[in-house]
Amino acid sequence: MTLWRPTGQQELDLVAASGWRSWPPRLPDQPIFYPVLNRWYATKITREWNVPHGGVGYVTRFDVRKSFLDRYSVRQVGGRDVLEYWIPAEDLDELNANIVGAIIEEADYRGRVADEEFAEATEALGAPLPVAWRDYLQRRSWFRRGWSPSDSYVWLYTPRETHETNAVLRETGANEAFPGMAVLGCDGSRELLAVDLRDDSGPVMLVDLTGDGWHDALPQAEDITRFIELIESGAFEYTWPD
């Protein structure tokens, strides 16, 4: 069975230290380990609790043998989809022994980006980032990176990462064919998600720096507002040529 867990930075670091194979022991004031049964509920807790308390939160996913979970009842602790298991701390080693494969970091959420970082980016870029983008990154939580439910990997940049990426591209001349470009993120590989700051109501484009210019870039959303809607709903998918 696939289970999910909202995870803070300290716990994720310990999971990583285990080789992404086990959950760390509970603390004395944590008698229960609470995995949940769906991504929606794990995301809700991550964004409403982990991010406000730690500035960052993760949605993790892992598979557990059903024969082990059959020993426990599913607890409904709210609405229809608010479902979780209550695993006693003393059973955690056995739970870990019944994990099949690796624990996966599915999504990373971050807290509000400070005004100073946007001011720094505006100075470096020579123009402000679009208002809709600023509003999104200054929400209580925003999607930083990970796999969307549509199975597309997206990595979004902070304003500082945007202007640092742009600076590298300027130094190498890699962005000469894309005047006005501000890189907002990437697909985790070589393709960049970008906008043209000369038209802040324009589309979000997928840019391959080997292209000859904006005419070679692939539109991914009609504007930033729509791009954010797709990210938040989990419906974002890359658009590729036919």
C-alpha positions in Angstrom: 0.0 0.0 0.0 1.2 3.5 -0.8 1.3 5.9 2.2 2.1 9.5 2.5 3.6 11.7 5.2 4.0 15.4 5.8 7.6 15.8 6.8 9.7 18.6 8.3 13.4 19.4 7.4 14.9 17.6 10.5 13.0 14.4 9.9 13.7 14.5 6.2 17.4 14.9 6.9 17.3 11.8 9.1 15.4 9.8 6.4 18.1 10.9 3.9 20.8 9.7 6.3 19.2 6.3 6.3 19.6 6.0 2.6 15.8 6.9 2.2 15.0 3.5 3.6 13.6 4.2 7.1 11.8 6.6 9.4 13.8 7.8 12.5 12.8 6.8 16.0 10.1 8.8 17.7 11.0 11.3 20.4 9.7 10.7 24.0 6.8 13.0 23.4 5.9 11.3 20.1 4.2 8.0 21.0 2.5 7.6 17.6 3.8 7.7 14.0 1.1 9.0 11.7 1.3 8.1 8.0 -1.7 9.2 5.9 -3.5 7.5 3.0 -3.5 10.2 0.3 -1.4 13.0 -1.1 -4.1 15.6 -0.6 -4.2 15.2 3.2 -0.3 15.0 3.4 -0.1 18.2 1.4 -2.7 20.0 3.5 -0.7 19.3 6.7 2.6 20.1 5.1 1.4 23.5 4.0 -0.7 24.4 7.0 1.7 23.1 9.7 5.2 22.2 8.6 5.8 25.3 6.4 4.5 27.9 9.0 6.5 26.3 11.8 9.7 25.6 9.9 9.7 27.6 6.7 9.8 24.4 4.7 7.8 21.3 4.4 7.9 18.1 2.3 5.3 15.6 1.1 6.8 12.1 1.1 5.6 8.8 -0.2 6.4 5.2 0.6 5.1 1.7 0.0 4.4 -0.7 2.9 3.5 -4.3 2.8 -0.3 -4.7 3.3 0.2 -7.7 5.5 1.8 -5.4 8.1 -0.8 -2.6 7.8 -3.6 -5.1 8.2 -2.8 -5.2 11.9 -4.0 -1.6 12.2 -7.2 0.2 11.6 -7.6 3.2 9.3 -8.6 6.2 11.3 -10.9 8.9 9.8 -10.1 12.0 11.8 -12.1 14.6 9.8 -13.7 14.6 6.3 -13.9 11.7 3.9 -10.3 12.0 2.8 -8.8 12.7 6.2 -7.5 9.2 6.7 -4.4 8.0 8.6 -2.8 5.1 10.4 -1.7 5.3 14.0 1.4 3.2 14.4 2.8 3.0 18.0 6.4 4.2 18.3 7.5 0.8 19.5 6.3 -0.7 16.2 8.3 1.7 14.0 11.2 -0.6 13.5 8.9 -3.3 12.2 7.2 -0.7 9.9 10.6 0.2 8.5 11.3 -3.5 7.9 8.1 -3.7 5.8 8.8 -0.6 3.6 9.2 -1.7 0.0 11.7 0.4 -2.0 12.7 3.9 -1.1 11.0 6.7 0.7 10.3 9.4 -2.0 10.4 13.2 -1.6 7.3 13.9 -3.7 7.0 17.7 -3.2 8.8 20.6 -1.4 6.9 23.6 -0.2 8.4 26.9 1.1 7.2 29.9 3.1 6.9 33.5 2.1 9.8 35.1 0.2 11.0 38.4 1.8 10.5 41.8 0.1 14.3 42.3 0.2 14.8 39.3 -2.1 12.5 40.8 -4.7 14.2 44.2 -4.5 17.6 42.4 -5.0 16.2 40.6 -8.1 14.7 43.8 -9.5 18.1 45.6 -9.3 20.0 42.7 -10.8 17.5 42.0 -13.6 16.8 45.7 -14.4 13.1 45.1 -14.2 10.7 43.7 -11.6 9.4 40.2 -11.7 5.7 40.1 -12.6 3.2 41.0 -9.9 1.4 37.7 -10.0 4.7 35.8 -9.5 5.6 38.0 -6.5 2.1 37.4 -5.0 2.5 33.7 -5.4 6.0 33.5 -3.8 4.7 35.7 -0.9 1.8 33.4 0.0 1.9 31.5 3.3 3.3 28.5 1.3 4.2 27.9 -2.3 5.2 24.9 -4.4 9.0 24.8 -4.6 9.7 21.6 -6.5 8.6 18.1 -7.0 6.3 15.8 -9.0 2.8 17.1 -9.8 -0.1 14.6 -9.7 0.1 14.8 -13.5 3.6 13.2 -13.2 5.5 16.3 -14.4 8.6 17.4 -12.5 8.8 21.1 -11.8 11.4 23.1 -10.0 10.5 26.7 -9.3 13.1 29.4 -8.4 13.3 32.0 -5.7 13.9 35.5 -7.0 17.6 35.2 -5.9 17.9 32.0 -7.9 16.3 33.7 -10.8 18.8 36.5 -11.0 21.7 34.2 -10.2 20.7 31.9 -13.1 20.3 34.9 -15.4 23.7 36.2 -14.4 25.4 32.9 -15.3 23.5 32.8 -18.6 24.7 36.4 -19.4 28.3 35.6 -18.5 28.3 32.6 -20.9 26.2 34.4 -23.6 23.7 31.5 -23.5 20.7 33.8 -23.3 21.6 36.2 -26.0 18.8 34.9 -28.2 16.2 35.5 -25.5 16.2 39.3 -24.6 14.2 40.2 -21.5 14.3 36.6 -20.2 13.8 35.8 -16.5 14.1 32.2 -15.6 11.4 31.1 -13.1 12.3 27.5 -12.9 13.1 24.3 -14.8 12.1 20.8 -15.5 14.9 19.4 -13.4 17.0 19.0 -16.5 18.1 21.3 -19.3 14.7 23.0 -20.1 14.0 26.3 -18.5 10.6 27.8 -17.5 10.9 31.5 -18.4 9.1 34.7 -19.1 9.9 37.8 -21.1 10.1 40.8 -18.7 9.4 43.1 -21.6 5.9 41.8 -21.6 4.9 40.8 -18.1 1.4 39.7 -19.2 2.9 37.3 -21.7 3.1 33.5 -21.6 5.3 31.2 -19.5 7.6 29.5 -22.0 9.8 26.4 -22.0 13.2 27.5 -23.3 15.9 25.4 -24.7 19.0 27.6 -24.8 20.2 26.0 -28.1 17.1 27.6 -29.7 17.4 30.7 -32.0 15.0 32.9 -29.9 11.6 33.3 -28.3 10.0 32.0 -31.5 11.5 28.6 -30.8 10.3 28.5 -27.2 7.2 26.4 -26.3 4.3 28.1 -24.5 3.3 26.3 -21.3 0.6 28.7 -20.0 -1.0 31.8 -21.4 0.3 33.9 -18.5 1.8 33.5 -15.0 -1.6 33.5 -13.3 -2.7 30.5 -15.4 0.7 28.8 -14.8 0.2 29.2 -11.0 -3.3 27.8 -11.2 -2.0 24.7 -13.0 0.8 24.2 -10.5 -1.6 24.7 -7.5 -4.2 22.4 -8.9 -1.7 19.7 -9.8 -2.8 19.8 -13.4 0.4 21.3 -14.9 1.8 19.2 -17.7 4.5 20.1 -20.2 3.4 21.0 -23.7 5.6 19.5 -26.4 5.5 19.8 -30.1 3.2 17.3 -31.9 
